[in-house]
């Protein structure tokens, strides 16, 4: 088996959510943050043949990157077998026990009748994250004044801090302010369909890749039906 560049990108992204990961048979890969406030799922092109745990995903990816050409991956009872250099190099990468990893659940979160729905373009997503980084904004709000939906980078604890507000959609009349920690918005670059439940969960579904994220909103989030 070889891992595509897209799958490697997904795994690098998942490593930013949780350093460990439990792979399960099939084409679906899931991860969850240690605080269990970020859940992510991707469907990849490769078929994972068996369950195995990796304690340090960044280290595992670094091992794979030792080979300039795509390494061939196989498995035995206790190891990932990584072959490269025209078969001359053979690395045994030991599995870790599932008990050593905060593993994602098998089932996804269901958002029943989410009140908030809009599309977030790749350009707008990139802009707001770059603005939050430059302004050192620890929080991001998705908010509506009843006429427009904006994404705002700000500091919840400091009214004097710099802010950036970007209009992304028209509103349906509802008023709300759904709060997130900037550090929790770890999605891959791209355009997303966004749905948010007033009960505290946001769902970000990538428009061109088979990857999606569920992220918990922060305390202080408010929703008012229009």
QUIWOHU-V897155 format. One record per residue. N is the residue number from 0. RES is the residue in one small letter. PHI is phi in whole degrees, -180 to 180 (none if undefined). Layout:
[[N/RES/PHI] [N/RES/PHI]]
This chain:
[[0/x/none] [1/x/-120] [2/x/-97] [3/x/-70] [4/x/-61] [5/x/-66] [6/x/-66] [7/x/-63] [8/x/-63] [9/x/-62] [10/x/-65] [11/x/-62] [12/x/-64] [13/x/-64] [14/x/-65] [15/x/-78] [16/x/-92] [17/x/-153] [18/x/-66] [19/x/-105] [20/x/-153] [21/x/-110] [22/x/-80] [23/x/-127] [24/x/-56] [25/x/119] [26/x/-107] [27/x/-102] [28/x/-118] [29/x/-129] [30/x/-146] [31/x/-143] [32/x/-69] [33/x/-64] [34/x/-86] [35/x/61] [36/x/-110] [37/x/-134] [38/x/-123] [39/x/-134] [40/x/-141] [41/x/-135] [42/x/-105] [43/x/-109] [44/x/-80] [45/x/-84] [46/x/-100] [47/x/-76] [48/x/-82] [49/x/-155] [50/x/-82] [51/x/-159] [52/x/-107] [53/x/-122] [54/x/-74] [55/x/-127] [56/x/-66] [57/x/-62] [58/x/-65] [59/x/-60] [60/x/-67] [61/x/-65] [62/x/-63] [63/x/-61] [64/x/-77] [65/x/-59] [66/x/-92] [67/x/-68] [68/x/-87] [69/x/-64] [70/x/-73] [71/x/-94] [72/x/-112] [73/x/-138] [74/x/-141] [75/x/-121] [76/x/-69] [77/x/-134] [78/x/-140] [79/x/-86] [80/x/-103] [81/x/-113] [82/x/-111] [83/x/-155] [84/x/53] [85/x/57] [86/x/87] [87/x/-79] [88/x/-102] [89/x/-136] [90/x/-106] [91/x/-102] [92/x/-108] [93/x/-69] [94/x/-64] [95/x/-116] [96/x/-68] [97/x/-62] [98/x/-67] [99/x/-91] [100/x/-125] [101/x/-81] [102/x/-93] [103/x/-71] [104/x/-69] [105/x/-73] [106/x/-101] [107/x/-85] [108/x/-79] [109/x/-105] [110/x/-98] [111/x/-83] [112/x/52] [113/x/-64] [114/x/-77] [115/x/-112] [116/x/-143] [117/x/-165] [118/x/-104] [119/x/-116] [120/x/-72] [121/x/-62] [122/x/-65] [123/x/-69] [124/x/-63] [125/x/-63] [126/x/-62] [127/x/-68] [128/x/-70] [129/x/-67] [130/x/-64] [131/x/-62] [132/x/-68] [133/x/-66] [134/x/-86] [135/x/56] [136/x/-88] [137/x/-80] [138/x/-131] [139/x/-132] [140/x/-117] [141/x/-103] [142/x/-138] [143/x/-135] [144/x/-98] [145/x/104] [146/x/-118] [147/x/-141] [148/x/-106] [149/x/-127] [150/x/-113] [151/x/-121] [152/x/-99] [153/x/-162] [154/x/-119] [155/x/-61] [156/x/-95] [157/x/-141] [158/x/-67] [159/x/-90] [160/x/-74] [161/x/-64] [162/x/-136] [163/x/-140] [164/x/-125] [165/x/-123] [166/x/-73] [167/x/-122] [168/x/-166] [169/x/-83] [170/x/-97] [171/x/-93] [172/x/107] [173/x/-72] [174/x/-118] [175/x/-161] [176/x/-147] [177/x/-99] [178/x/-100] [179/x/-138] [180/x/-79] [181/x/-56] [182/x/-65] [183/x/-88] [184/x/-89] [185/x/-100] [186/x/-72] [187/x/-64] [188/x/-61] [189/x/144] [190/x/-90] [191/x/-135] [192/x/-91] [193/x/-115] [194/x/-130] [195/x/-136] [196/x/-97] [197/x/-64] [198/x/-81] [199/x/116] [200/x/-130] [201/x/-114] [202/x/-120] [203/x/-116] [204/x/-112] [205/x/-65] [206/x/-86] [207/x/-125] [208/x/-125] [209/x/-86] [210/x/-142] [211/x/-148] [212/x/-134] [213/x/-119] [214/x/-130] [215/x/-75] [216/x/-79] [217/x/-95] [218/x/-58] [219/x/101] [220/x/-65] [221/x/-135] [222/x/-141] [223/x/-133] [224/x/-64] [225/x/-79]]
